[in-house]
Amino acid sequence: MSELRENEQKTLNALKNAGGKGTVEDVMREADLAHAAVMRAALSLETRGLIKVHESKRMRIYLNDEGKRYAIHGLPERTLANTLISLGGEASIDEVIEASNLSRQIATIALGWMIRKGWARIDKENRRLRIIGKPERGLDERVIETINKRGSVFLDELDRESVDIIKTLKRRRIIEVDEEITRELELTDEGWKLARTSIKLIEEVSQLTPEIIRSGRWKEIRIRRFNVEAPGPIIYPGKIHPAQEVIQEIREIFLEMGFTEIRGPIVETAFWNFDALFQPQDHPAREMMDTFYLTYPSMGDLPKEDIVRKVAKTHENGWTTGSTGWGYKWKREEAKRLILRTHTTAVTIKYLAEHKDPPLKVFSIDRVYRNEKVDYKHLAEFHQIEGIVMDRRVTLRDLMGILKEFYSKLGLKKVQFWPSYFPYTEPSAQSTVYIPKLKAWFELCGMGLFRPEVLRPLGIKHPVLAWGGGLERLIMLKLAVDDVRFLYKNDLGWIRRSPICQ
């Protein structure tokens, strides 16, 4: 067996002097050691089989500030009863409450306890209160007095009736209950054998100081050995929420690829959210069941008249885009309505209208709002990732290459694209990626080239690649979460367990 450390020697001697058994506090007093030092020594001695550590849990009960006040002045129902007696044993409820100097809230609770304890009776017709006999001193009052005198009591010291009273006092928020762990150390047979031998205390130091070296004491003392393989305490440092960490990773990937991030307002006009994207004003997605409309203010400003006029004509008859339009009378008032944006395309299309010259590479990661029924895969408020590229002669092939590179940087190597339909892009496709852990393909975002009906009214003459989709699905795949609501539950245990580097 290796040599004992100084504090281990002191702990063994203290237990031997105590007859082989003692609490941690007993050893602390006998050996003149701190609690942490005794516990470290006890853990090491227990590992060597020299002592046993017995642990017991006890519930300590003490009065909170309110309970201490009641211990001195009496429970509020006692105050109310004494007031009623001083008023002759019968009075109106309001009169008793006013005379008792109790707050209306406390007095109402006290009144209930008076009736429950059988101290008084209420005449409901005229709201008068009448005392019944002499209110006896109850067990709850005696328990409060005992706790107040002793400072605190242990639950296992009380009889069964008092334990039931403790439950009531806890519900009334008069007492506090804390779990107290008591540890007792006991020498084993091996520990006794070693303790009976003469244990010579050898001084240990945790570090060499210049004074120890100069004085020559380093020849006599022993340098404390440290077990560098011993598990340390679990530390929970402050860190970014796992979902936000994935968002930050995605943001950095786009910046690495030469994109610029843009942001826009949460509240937007229906013009930029729908009309500028060639979505008809009678489209079902614009109804209240899909979109959050503002009540006040309900209307916003439209952009320049030239843009409004061209968008209106495109909706009505196609204007000069080569389209036949939607064939209805476009309404300004409908386009002015203020909404919570339903997609970040409202941000990118507005930015595009102000930056018409190529090349242009921008992306947006932000919150959007839809009137969805919340379930395991839908939220009314969620994140959307969106991007556009405008340049001369760019094609759908370029867009497929951009998204393949993006997914590759996220660790998703297998990507496929399927022809699809989206209202404001043509041609359009759906990107799907293969998740090896789940052995399945998942749809992640829609993509395509903006239609002429979108670009020409804004004065844009070059092709624009666009893609977008909900971000929560990607976050769930990265974090192995199968219920989107869990991301925003703020489960502290899950947040602590999630690695900083995914």
Stockholm file with secondary structure:
# STOCKHOLM 1.0

chainA/1-502         MSELRENEQKTLNALKNAGGKGTVEDVMREADLAHAAVMRAALSLETRGLIKVHESKRMRIYLNDEGKRYAIHGLPERTLANTLISLGGEASIDEVIEASNLSRQIATIALGWMIRKGWARIDKENRRLRIIGKPERGLDERVIETINKRGSVFLDELDRESVDIIKTLKRRRIIEVDEEITRELELTDEGWKLARTSIKLIEEVSQLTPEIIRSGRWKEIRIRRFNVEAPGPIIYPGKIHPAQEVIQEIREIFLEMGFTEIRGPIVETAFWNFDALFQPQDHPAREMMDTFYLTYPSMGDLPKEDIVRKVAKTHENGWTTGSTGWGYKWKREEAKRLILRTHTTAVTIKYLAEHKDPPLKVFSIDRVYRNEKVDYKHLAEFHQIEGIVMDRRVTLRDLMGILKEFYSKLGLKKVQFWPSYFPYTEPSAQSTVYIPKLKAWFELCGMGLFRPEVLRPLGIKHPVLAWGGGLERLIMLKLAVDDVRFLYKNDLGWIRRSPICQ
#=GR chainA/1-502 SS CCCCCHHHHHHHHHHHHTTSEEEHHHHHHHHTCCHHHHHHHHHHHHHTTSEEEEEEEEEEEEECHHHHHHHHHCCHHHHHHHHHHHTTSEEEHHHHHHHHTCCHHHHHHHHHHHHHTTSEEEETTTTEEEECSCCCCCHHHHHHHHHHHHSCEEGGGSCHHHHHHHHHHHHTTCEEEEEEEEEEEEECHHHHHHHHSCCCCCCEESSCCHHHHHHTGGGTSEECCCCTTSCCCCCCCCCCCHHHHHHHHHHHHHHHTTCEECCCCSEEEHHHHTGGGTCCTTCGGGSTTTCCBCSSSCBCCCCCHHHHHHHHHHHHHCTTTTCCCCCSCCCHHHHHBEEECSSTHHHHHHHHHHCCSSCEEEEEEEEEECCCCCBTTBCSEEEEEEEEEECTTCCHHHHHHHHHHHHHHTTCCCEEEEECCBTTEEEEEEEEEEETTTTEEEEEEEEEEECHHHHGGGTCCSCEEEEEEESHHHHHHHHTCSCGGGGGSCCHHHHHHSCSCC
#=GC SS_cons         CCCCCHHHHHHHHHHHHTTSEEEHHHHHHHHTCCHHHHHHHHHHHHHTTSEEEEEEEEEEEEECHHHHHHHHHCCHHHHHHHHHHHTTSEEEHHHHHHHHTCCHHHHHHHHHHHHHTTSEEEETTTTEEEECSCCCCCHHHHHHHHHHHHSCEEGGGSCHHHHHHHHHHHHTTCEEEEEEEEEEEEECHHHHHHHHSCCCCCCEESSCCHHHHHHTGGGTSEECCCCTTSCCCCCCCCCCCHHHHHHHHHHHHHHHTTCEECCCCSEEEHHHHTGGGTCCTTCGGGSTTTCCBCSSSCBCCCCCHHHHHHHHHHHHHCTTTTCCCCCSCCCHHHHHBEEECSSTHHHHHHHHHHCCSSCEEEEEEEEEECCCCCBTTBCSEEEEEEEEEECTTCCHHHHHHHHHHHHHHTTCCCEEEEECCBTTEEEEEEEEEEETTTTEEEEEEEEEEECHHHHGGGTCCSCEEEEEEESHHHHHHHHTCSCGGGGGSCCHHHHHHSCSCC
//
